[in-house]
Structures are given as structure tokens and as C-alpha cells.
Amino acid sequence: MDMKQEDKERIAASLAKVMAMMCVRNTGLEALHAGVVPVTEVGDYSDVFVLDAEGRKIPWADTSHIDDDQMRTLMREIVNRLYTFHIGCDDPEFLKLAEKWMTVAGKWDEPELDRKFLGAIKYNPDEHGD
């Protein structure tokens, strides 16, 4: 028997939220979120600049907020957590923990289908010599 689309979407939404909570929150992403948030009077940060050690005044929108090593470390941590989540998903104790985390994540906004993502994953590296 096929699952109703509404049930499929409800389950997918719950899984997306609990996986984001358990696998992405409290990673190196938190270090990027920590710190002083600059003040913008115009709302889009076009009035905020970073002054670097060489004296360059760089517009906030043009600055990198994470370097390659930090990105690599963050992605490894998230991949490891996603892997661990998938390995643990048939363990009753793990599922009990996931249910507890879901009480928090369940309060988040409902996810929306990301059509831009769907378009981006259609890219085939083999066709482009990558």
C-alpha cells in the first residue's frame, strides 16, 4: 500500500527537523554564530566593513565568514553526525533520544521544498569532466 502524500510530507518534515537539530546544531556552526554581531543602520549590512591586518576596508557582504579549514572541519562533523544518525536509526535507545530532541525541533517552522536545491543536484560532475 502506498503512503499518502500528506503522511510522507509529515514524516519527511519531522525527520528533517530532528536531523537538523541532532546533526547540525551544536557543531562548529555554533562557533560561527558566536561573537559580536555588527550593527547595521540600513538593515542590509552595506554600511558595515571589516578592517583587516593589512588595512583593507572590506564590505561585510564581501568578507568570508569561514575559512577552508573551518568549512572542512564543519562538513566532516556534520557528515559524521548524519552517518551516526542513519546507523543508529534502528536502535530503540537512539530512537528514544531522537524523540526527545524532536520535542524541541518540532516547534520549529515547517520546512518547505527547496526547488533551487533540486535543480542544483541535477548537475552531473561526470558530464563536465570534474
WOGI-V106701 format. One record per helix or strand of 3 or more residues. SS is the DSSP state (alpha for helix, beta for strand). FROM is the first residue (numbers start at 0). TO is the last residue. If there is no record, write none. Layout:
[[SS & FROM & TO] [SS & FROM & TO]]
This chain:
[[alpha & 4 & 23] [alpha & 28 & 32] [beta & 48 & 50] [beta & 56 & 58] [alpha & 59 & 61] [alpha & 67 & 87] [alpha & 91 & 104] [alpha & 114 & 119] [alpha & 124 & 127]]
